[in-house]
Amino acid sequence: MTRQQYLPFGKPNFSHLEISAITQVLESGWIGMGKETIAFEKELETYLEADHVVTVDSCTSALFLSLLVSGVQPGDEVICPSLTWCSTANVILYLGATPVFCDIDPKTFCVSSESVQEKLTERTKAVIVVHLGGLAVDVEDLRETLPDKITIIEDAAHALGSKYPNGKPVGSSGNLTCFSFYANKNLSTGDGGAIALFEQEIAERLSSLRQNGMPLNAWKRFTNPKTLAQFELRELGYKMNYTDLQACIGRIQLRRQPEFQRIRWEIANYYYQSLSCLGISLDFQDQLLHEYHARHLFLIVLPIETLGQTRDEILIAMRSQNIGVSIHYPPLHKMSLYQTHVSLPHTEDICRRIITLPISASMTLDDGVDVVDNLKNLMESKQK
């Protein structure tokens, strides 16, 4: 039965608490990067068990700046998965470097030490690992297999709340770790991002780079009576700063993470129990009910060989029922922008069968029932 209201694959959960926080910031007269941003960064440091957190305007900016401070430049190669959002590869191009796509482990949909090793060359400067869907890559294992000169950068856009196999939160590894606060993320401030790290000197440089290379942020320049609003620019910077309007939302969202995690677990558990009998591959989801998984996405692999239709046809049919299934992601190495001709068998196989079911902290179990019922009816009608 077609739902009356469209169910998006990801929707933020905002309450009167976030609205009240925004009102207070608006009434304060200071909406740019100020004390709320500083407080949010400190709270994230505690949550992520990182020495420093630098907020920026997007995870794309976080990845770009992380590559920049890691010394990536034209002629370098950066290894990354093809199964990811385009920002992961685009930031490499921004710096004139070359993205080198590696295959995924078919059980985790993430890069493995072996898949990265296959792509190493003398020009490799860095590796970007993607914690796809909220499942953390074992970066300790990867580190042991790489030369010390190669930097690991973590794309943790899906992974706020995830934990590594050692039980530590994603963000605590010591690598430059990049988070997203986009509209559909587990913690949403509309947009924005952050970099977690441990080196104070690099944190200070990132803080300068995000605000046009200035040594002091606007809050310190204009609210300290002993500080003149004069400055010396020593490095080309960018306009990538966060704002207090976003940070005040983020502070509330961070406090509500236990609530959000509980809802996501309930939806994921219902999906897992309900879909296991439909011939749908849930191998990737074996770890999804584990406490270390952030459950940002619920990805399934459709048995298209027995369905007699493509994944895209199923997606269109589900959307016609107002069920906002999606695809995470089309394979980047097949896109003309990147001019690659590599073969990545696991990625290519998964990408033609993968589909993302709606999951968010705004959903109810009734929403989950609608998703499963519509998918089950569609599959049974096509298999007859």
C-alpha positions, 0 to 999 in steps of 0.5 A: 500500500502506498504511503501517504507521506514520503519516507526519506532514507535519512531525516534529522530529528530536531526537538524544542531543545534545538529550537530553543538553542537557536533562539538564544543564539539569535537573541545574543546577536552573535551568530558567527563562529564564537563561544558556541563553536568553541564549546561544541569543539570541546564537547566533541573532543570529549566524545571522540576522545581526541585532543583537538577538534576543528569544526569546518563548513562541511566534511568535504572541507575537512577532507580537503584541509586534511590532505592539504596539511598532510602535504598532498600536492600535484603528482601525488597519488591518494588511494581511496575506495570507489564505493563512496560519495564523490567528495572523497575523490574530488578533494584529491583532485582539488590539490592536483593529485590523483585518486587511485581507486581500490576495491572493497572487502565484499563482507564489509564494503570497506577497504582492506589492508590487502586492497590498499596494498595492491594500489601502493606505488612510489607516488602514494602520499596518503590513503583515505579510508571510508567507514561506510554506513557506520562500520569502522575500518580497522585502521590499526591493522592498516597502519601496520601494513603501510610505510610510515611516510604514508598518511591515513585520513579517515572519512568518518562522515557516516561514523559519528558514534562508531567504534573501532574493533579495539572499542575506542571511538572513531576519532581517537586513532590519531589519524586526521578523522573527518566528520559530517553534520549534513542534514541526514547524518546521525548528528545534524546541524544542517551542514558542517563538519569537523576534523579530530586530531591529536597534534596541537600545531596542526590543529592551530594550522587548520584553525587558521586555514578555515578562516582565510589564513587568519591567526585569530577567529572573529570571536577573539578579534572582536570581543577581546578589548586588548586585541586589535582587529589587525592581522598578518597573513602568512598562508593562503587560507579558505572560507570554511568556518563553522558558525554558532547557529550550527554549533548550538544545534550540534551541542544539543544533538550530541547530548541526544546521541544515546536516544538517536542510537536506540531508535536506529538500533530498533529500526535496524534490528527490525529490518534484520529480523524481517528481511533475513527470510526474503533471500536478501543478502545481509552479510554486510549487516552482520555487525550492524547490531553490534554496539560499535556500529553507528547504523547510519545506513542500512544497506542490503544486497538484492538477489536480482538474478532471481528477481528478473529485474534490475536494482534500479527498477526496484528502486523506482518501484519502491519510490513510487510507494513513497518509500525513499530508498536510495543508492550508496553509491554508484562506483566512482571509478566508472565515472568519466571525471576520474578517467580511470580504466581499472577493474574492481570486481567486488565494487562493481558486483556490489554496486549493481545490487546494493540498495539503501533502506530508510533509517533515521532517528525520526522513524518509527517502527511503523515506518519500518513495517511499511518499508519491509511490507512494500519490499516484500510485496514487490519481490514476491510479485516479481518472483511469481 
